[in-house]
Amino acid sequence: MSNNSNPVRCVVIRVEANVGIGLGHLMRCLALAQGLAKCQVRVIFALSQACLDHCQKRDDWVGEIYLLSSRTAANEQQELTQLCSDEQANWLILDGYQFDFDYRRSLDLKTCKLAMFDDGQLIEAKRQDSKIAMVINWANGADTLAYDRLSSNALRCTGAKYRVLRREFYQVEEMPFETRTRLIITFGGSDPSELTLPLLQHFEDSAIRLPITVITGSGYQQLDELERFLNVSRLSVEHFHDCHSMADVYQKGRLVVSAAGGSQFELLHCAAPSILVVLAENQLFASEQASTQGWCSVSTLLEYTKDDAFGMNQNQQLKQIVQKTLALWHQPEQLHYMHSKAKAIRQQNGFVHIYTALYPETPNHSLEASIDE
């Protein structure tokens, strides 16, 4: 606890990440936490054991970790409420699709306010929730969504103005487009749709050889199969697994094929021309908005399933992605145009706007000094 005369500034973040889902949620919460920590806000992550493993591997982690002991949602709600009370938290921030209306309704936060990261699930649920004091959705165009119907009094940190990335993206030295030489392939922290290997196989089957960088995350489950493939492949591939310096890698991308999750905001910041592959409904809005900005193209694989009835459809879609990639690769003027569009529209740092919403009593000069330190 703080014993000085300054008011307590403490944020509890409840986020979940495990194999298959949630790693993107964890990364955006980390991005916000890095900014808060720099402004001398005490950050406490309330995590399960499954999520803890991902955090302990990172060398850029900030904030304290509180390991939840509860085994049921009801017990967790009580434990989380008690944690916020004991630590005099000003805000509880939730990030995860499991924190639905019923979960939030059971939280008795008293003086602590509730904020919620949203990818559109709150809008889709169409349920008013007066408990939510702040909504965070930094997708481009999110400021046009009807969040006022969700909670008329909630602060709306929506749109690109509020976007925050991990500090590595603000510290990396930018590479000119002419020096970028790699085709980068990444499908997120776990590649839950298992697209990395089949896409590489299609590149193997093509007659064209490109310098490829493949990135797999800590939750990727086909590592052994991928390494066996790379050992015998004729492709020129460098592979990074559980990479903690994504900004450095993205800077080298002449073109990127990526899952259309939160990584699209990182790619935009690195001005990397991209093909965004939409794998879930909640990725559609942000990706469609991004495609209108001119720096990326969008392909949709929503029908992907392990069922054999859809196998040929998925196979054809992946072939189309390879064809689109090869066509773009040989259009340097178009790639340079996409790079230039990204540079012109990227948001440098939306943290100041979110922090001002969280702590409006902080003088602007004090906030700017903390961030610039």
C-alpha positions as CSV (number, residue, x, y, z in Angstrom):
1,M,0.0,0.0,0.0
2,S,1.1,3.6,-0.6
3,N,1.8,5.5,2.6
4,N,2.5,8.9,1.0
5,S,0.0,11.7,0.5
6,N,-0.5,10.8,-3.2
7,P,-3.8,9.1,-4.1
8,V,-3.6,5.4,-4.6
9,R,-3.5,4.4,-8.3
10,C,-4.0,0.7,-8.8
11,V,-5.4,-1.3,-11.6
12,V,-6.3,-5.0,-11.5
13,I,-6.3,-6.8,-14.8
14,R,-8.1,-10.1,-15.2
15,V,-7.1,-11.8,-18.5
16,E,-7.0,-15.4,-19.5
17,A,-4.7,-17.1,-22.0
18,N,-4.2,-20.7,-22.8
19,V,-3.4,-23.0,-25.7
20,G,-5.6,-22.1,-28.6
21,I,-7.1,-18.8,-27.4
22,G,-6.3,-15.6,-25.5
23,L,-2.6,-14.9,-26.3
24,G,-3.6,-11.8,-28.2
25,H,-5.7,-10.6,-25.2
26,L,-2.7,-11.1,-23.0
27,M,-0.4,-9.1,-25.2
28,R,-2.8,-6.1,-25.4
29,C,-3.2,-6.1,-21.7
30,L,0.6,-6.2,-21.3
31,A,0.8,-3.2,-23.7
32,L,-1.6,-1.2,-21.5
33,A,0.2,-2.4,-18.3
34,Q,3.6,-1.2,-19.6
35,G,2.2,2.3,-20.1
36,L,0.5,2.3,-16.7
37,A,3.7,1.1,-14.9
38,K,5.7,3.9,-16.5
39,C,3.1,6.4,-15.0
40,Q,3.7,4.8,-11.5
41,V,0.4,3.0,-11.5
42,R,0.4,-0.3,-9.6
43,V,-0.7,-3.1,-11.9
44,I,-1.8,-6.4,-10.6
45,F,-2.6,-9.2,-13.1
46,A,-5.1,-11.8,-11.7
47,L,-4.2,-15.0,-13.6
48,S,-4.8,-18.7,-13.6
49,Q,-1.9,-21.2,-13.6
50,A,-2.4,-21.9,-17.3
51,C,-1.8,-18.2,-18.1
52,L,1.1,-17.9,-15.7
53,D,3.4,-20.0,-17.9
54,H,3.1,-17.6,-20.8
55,C,3.9,-14.5,-18.6
56,Q,7.0,-16.0,-17.0
57,K,8.6,-16.6,-20.3
58,R,8.6,-12.9,-21.3
59,D,11.5,-10.5,-20.5
60,D,9.3,-7.5,-21.0
61,W,6.7,-8.4,-18.4
62,V,5.5,-5.7,-16.0
63,G,3.2,-5.7,-13.0
64,E,2.6,-8.0,-10.1
65,I,0.9,-11.4,-10.5
66,Y,-1.8,-12.7,-8.3
67,L,-2.5,-16.4,-8.9
68,L,-6.2,-17.1,-8.6
69,S,-7.0,-20.2,-6.5
70,S,-10.7,-20.5,-7.4
71,R,-11.9,-23.4,-9.4
72,T,-15.4,-22.1,-10.2
73,A,-16.7,-18.9,-11.7
74,A,-18.7,-18.0,-8.6
75,N,-15.7,-18.4,-6.3
76,E,-13.5,-16.5,-8.7
77,Q,-15.9,-13.6,-8.7
78,Q,-15.7,-13.4,-4.9
79,E,-11.9,-13.8,-4.9
80,L,-11.5,-11.0,-7.6
81,T,-13.8,-8.7,-5.7
82,Q,-11.9,-9.2,-2.5
83,L,-8.6,-8.6,-4.3
84,C,-9.8,-5.3,-5.6
85,S,-11.0,-4.3,-2.2
86,D,-7.8,-5.4,-0.4
87,E,-5.5,-3.5,-2.8
88,Q,-7.7,-0.4,-3.1
89,A,-7.9,-0.8,-6.8
90,N,-9.4,2.1,-8.8
91,W,-10.2,-0.1,-11.8
92,L,-10.8,-3.8,-12.7
93,I,-10.1,-4.4,-16.4
94,L,-11.5,-7.6,-17.9
95,D,-10.3,-9.1,-21.2
96,G,-11.8,-12.4,-22.4
97,Y,-15.0,-13.6,-24.0
98,Q,-15.8,-15.7,-20.9
99,F,-16.4,-12.5,-18.8
100,D,-20.0,-12.2,-20.0
101,F,-23.0,-10.4,-18.6
102,D,-23.7,-13.1,-15.9
103,Y,-20.0,-13.0,-14.8
104,R,-20.0,-9.2,-14.6
105,R,-23.3,-9.1,-12.8
106,S,-21.9,-11.2,-9.9
107,L,-19.0,-8.8,-9.3
108,D,-19.6,-6.6,-6.2
109,L,-16.9,-4.0,-6.8
110,K,-18.2,-1.1,-4.6
111,T,-15.7,1.8,-5.1
112,C,-13.7,0.0,-7.9
113,K,-14.8,0.8,-11.5
114,L,-15.2,-1.9,-14.2
115,A,-13.6,-1.6,-17.6
116,M,-13.9,-4.1,-20.4
117,F,-11.9,-4.8,-23.6
118,D,-14.2,-5.6,-26.4
119,D,-13.9,-7.1,-29.9
120,G,-17.6,-6.7,-30.7
121,Q,-19.0,-9.3,-28.4
122,L,-20.6,-6.7,-26.2
123,I,-22.4,-5.1,-29.1
124,E,-23.4,-8.6,-30.4
125,A,-24.9,-9.6,-27.0
126,K,-27.3,-6.6,-27.1
127,R,-27.6,-6.4,-23.3
128,Q,-27.5,-3.2,-21.4
129,D,-24.9,-3.3,-18.6
130,S,-24.8,-0.3,-16.2
131,K,-21.8,-1.9,-14.4
132,I,-19.4,-1.2,-17.2
133,A,-17.8,2.1,-16.6
134,M,-15.4,2.0,-19.6
135,V,-15.3,0.1,-22.9
136,I,-11.9,-0.3,-24.7
137,N,-11.9,-1.2,-28.4
138,W,-9.1,0.4,-30.4
139,A,-10.0,-1.1,-33.8
140,N,-10.3,1.5,-36.5
141,G,-13.9,2.5,-36.8
142,A,-14.9,1.2,-33.4
143,D,-15.9,4.8,-32.4
144,T,-18.9,4.4,-34.8
145,L,-20.3,1.3,-33.0
146,A,-23.4,1.7,-30.7
147,Y,-21.7,1.4,-27.3
148,D,-24.0,4.1,-25.9
149,R,-26.8,1.5,-26.1
150,L,-24.7,-0.9,-23.9
151,S,-24.1,1.6,-21.1
152,S,-25.1,5.2,-21.6
153,N,-22.7,6.4,-18.9
154,A,-19.7,4.3,-19.8
155,L,-16.5,6.0,-21.0
156,R,-15.8,4.9,-24.6
157,C,-12.1,4.5,-25.4
158,T,-13.0,3.4,-29.0
159,G,-11.2,3.8,-32.3
160,A,-7.6,4.1,-33.4
161,K,-7.0,7.1,-31.2
162,Y,-6.9,4.8,-28.1
163,R,-4.6,2.1,-29.6
164,V,-1.7,1.0,-27.4
165,L,1.1,-1.4,-28.5
166,R,3.9,-3.0,-26.4
167,R,6.8,-0.7,-25.9
168,E,9.1,-2.6,-28.3
169,F,7.1,-1.2,-31.2
170,Y,7.8,2.3,-30.1
171,Q,11.5,1.7,-29.6
172,V,12.4,-0.2,-32.8
173,E,14.4,1.5,-35.4
174,E,12.4,1.8,-38.6
175,M,13.7,0.1,-41.8
176,P,13.2,1.7,-45.2
177,F,10.9,-0.3,-47.4
178,E,13.7,-0.8,-50.0
179,T,15.7,-2.8,-47.4
180,R,12.9,-5.2,-46.5
181,T,13.4,-8.6,-48.1
182,R,11.3,-11.2,-46.2
183,L,7.9,-12.8,-46.7
184,I,6.6,-13.3,-43.2
185,I,4.0,-15.9,-42.3
186,T,2.4,-15.9,-38.8
187,F,-0.9,-17.2,-37.5
188,G,-0.7,-15.9,-33.9
189,G,0.4,-17.4,-30.7
190,S,-1.1,-20.8,-31.2
191,D,-2.3,-21.1,-34.8
192,P,-5.5,-22.8,-33.6
193,S,-6.7,-23.5,-37.2
194,E,-3.3,-25.2,-38.0
195,L,-2.7,-23.2,-41.2
196,T,1.1,-22.7,-41.0
197,L,2.0,-26.2,-42.3
198,P,-0.5,-26.5,-45.1
199,L,0.2,-23.0,-46.3
200,L,4.0,-23.7,-46.4
201,Q,3.2,-26.9,-48.4
202,H,1.4,-24.8,-51.0
203,F,4.4,-22.6,-51.3
204,E,6.6,-25.7,-51.6
205,D,4.4,-26.9,-54.5
206,S,4.7,-23.6,-56.3
207,A,7.6,-23.0,-58.7
208,I,8.6,-19.7,-57.1
209,R,11.1,-19.6,-54.2
210,L,10.9,-16.6,-51.8
211,P,12.9,-15.7,-48.6
212,I,10.3,-16.8,-46.0
213,T,10.2,-16.1,-42.3
214,V,7.8,-18.2,-40.3
215,I,6.8,-17.2,-36.7
216,T,5.1,-19.6,-34.3
217,G,4.0,-18.7,-30.8
218,S,4.3,-20.4,-27.4
219,G,1.0,-22.1,-27.8
220,Y,1.8,-23.7,-31.2
221,Q,1.1,-27.4,-31.1
222,Q,2.6,-28.7,-34.3
223,L,6.2,-27.7,-33.7
224,D,7.7,-31.2,-34.2
225,E,5.8,-31.6,-37.5
226,L,6.9,-28.2,-38.7
227,E,10.5,-28.8,-38.0
228,R,10.4,-32.2,-39.8
229,F,8.9,-30.4,-42.8
230,L,11.5,-27.6,-42.8
231,N,14.3,-30.2,-42.6
232,V,13.3,-31.7,-46.0
233,S,11.8,-28.6,-47.6
234,R,13.3,-26.9,-50.6
235,L,12.0,-23.6,-49.4
236,S,14.3,-21.0,-47.9
237,V,12.8,-20.5,-44.5
238,E,14.0,-19.0,-41.2
239,H,11.8,-20.0,-38.2
240,F,11.3,-18.1,-35.0
241,H,9.4,-19.8,-32.2
242,D,8.0,-17.9,-29.2
243,C,9.6,-14.7,-30.5
244,H,9.7,-11.8,-28.0
245,S,11.0,-9.2,-30.5
246,M,8.2,-9.1,-33.0
247,A,8.8,-5.5,-33.9
248,D,12.3,-6.3,-35.2
249,V,11.0,-9.2,-37.3
250,Y,8.0,-7.3,-38.7
251,Q,10.3,-4.4,-39.8
252,K,12.0,-6.8,-42.3
253,G,8.7,-7.7,-43.9
254,R,8.3,-6.8,-47.6
255,L,5.0,-8.6,-47.3
256,V,3.2,-10.4,-44.4
257,V,0.6,-13.2,-44.4
258,S,-1.0,-13.0,-40.9
259,A,-4.0,-14.0,-38.9
260,A,-6.3,-11.0,-38.7
261,G,-6.2,-10.7,-34.9
262,G,-4.5,-8.1,-32.8
263,S,-1.3,-8.5,-34.7
264,Q,-2.8,-6.4,-37.5
265,F,-2.3,-3.3,-35.4
266,E,1.4,-4.2,-34.9
267,L,1.8,-4.8,-38.6
268,L,0.2,-1.4,-39.4
269,H,2.6,0.3,-37.0
270,C,5.6,-1.4,-38.6
271,A,4.2,-0.3,-42.0
272,A,4.3,-3.9,-43.3
273,P,2.1,-4.5,-46.4
274,S,-0.1,-7.5,-45.3
275,I,-2.6,-10.1,-46.3
276,L,-4.9,-10.5,-43.3
277,V,-6.5,-13.9,-43.0
278,V,-9.8,-13.7,-41.1
279,L,-10.4,-16.9,-39.1
280,A,-13.2,-15.8,-36.7
281,E,-16.3,-13.6,-36.8
282,N,-14.9,-11.2,-34.3
283,Q,-12.0,-10.4,-36.6
284,L,-14.2,-9.3,-39.5
285,F,-15.0,-5.7,-38.4
286,A,-11.5,-4.6,-37.7
287,S,-10.1,-6.3,-40.8
288,E,-12.8,-4.8,-43.1
289,Q,-12.0,-1.4,-41.7
290,A,-8.3,-2.0,-42.2
291,S,-8.8,-3.0,-45.9
292,T,-10.3,0.4,-46.7
293,Q,-7.1,2.1,-45.5
294,G,-5.0,0.7,-48.4
295,W,-2.2,-1.0,-46.5
296,C,-3.5,-4.5,-46.5
297,S,-5.7,-7.1,-48.3
298,V,-8.1,-9.4,-46.6
299,S,-8.8,-13.1,-47.1
300,T,-11.5,-14.9,-45.2
301,L,-11.4,-18.5,-43.9
302,L,-14.4,-18.6,-41.7
303,E,-15.5,-22.0,-42.9
304,Y,-12.4,-23.8,-41.8
305,T,-13.1,-27.1,-40.0
306,K,-11.4,-30.4,-39.6
307,D,-14.5,-32.1,-41.2
308,D,-13.5,-33.7,-44.5
309,A,-16.5,-32.1,-46.2
310,F,-14.8,-28.8,-46.0
311,G,-11.2,-30.0,-46.6
312,M,-11.2,-29.2,-50.3
313,N,-12.7,-25.8,-49.7
314,Q,-10.0,-24.9,-47.2
315,N,-7.4,-26.3,-49.6
316,Q,-8.6,-24.1,-52.4
317,Q,-8.7,-21.0,-50.2
318,L,-5.1,-21.6,-49.1
319,K,-4.1,-21.9,-52.8
320,Q,-5.7,-18.6,-53.5
321,I,-3.8,-17.0,-50.6
322,V,-0.5,-18.3,-52.1
323,Q,-1.5,-17.0,-55.5
324,K,-2.4,-13.6,-54.1
325,T,0.9,-13.5,-52.2
326,L,3.0,-14.3,-55.2
327,A,1.2,-11.8,-57.4
328,L,1.7,-9.0,-54.8
329,W,5.3,-9.9,-54.2
330,H,6.1,-9.1,-57.9
331,Q,4.3,-5.7,-57.7
332,P,6.9,-3.5,-56.0
333,E,5.1,-0.3,-56.7
334,Q,1.9,-1.6,-55.1
335,L,3.8,-2.9,-52.1
336,H,5.5,0.5,-51.7
337,Y,2.1,2.2,-51.9
338,M,0.7,-0.1,-49.2
339,H,3.8,0.7,-47.0
340,S,3.3,4.4,-47.5
341,K,-0.4,4.2,-46.6
342,A,0.4,2.4,-43.4
343,K,3.0,5.0,-42.4
344,A,0.6,7.8,-43.0
345,I,-2.3,6.5,-40.8
346,R,-0.6,4.6,-38.0
347,Q,-1.3,5.7,-34.5
348,Q,1.9,6.5,-32.6
349,N,0.6,6.0,-29.1
350,G,-2.9,6.1,-27.8
351,F,-2.0,5.4,-24.2
352,V,-2.3,9.1,-23.2
353,H,-6.0,9.1,-24.2
354,I,-6.7,5.9,-22.2
355,Y,-4.8,7.1,-19.2
356,T,-6.6,10.4,-19.2
357,A,-9.9,8.5,-19.2
358,L,-8.8,6.2,-16.3
359,Y,-7.4,9.1,-14.2
360,P,-8.8,12.4,-15.5
361,E,-7.5,14.2,-12.4
362,T,-3.9,13.8,-13.5
363,P,-2.5,17.1,-14.9
364,N,-1.5,16.8,-18.6
365,H,2.1,18.1,-17.9
366,S,2.6,15.4,-15.2
367,L,1.4,12.6,-17.5
368,E,3.6,13.7,-20.4
369,A,6.6,13.9,-18.1
370,S,6.0,10.4,-16.8
371,I,5.7,8.9,-20.3
372,D,8.8,10.8,-21.6
373,E,11.0,9.6,-18.8
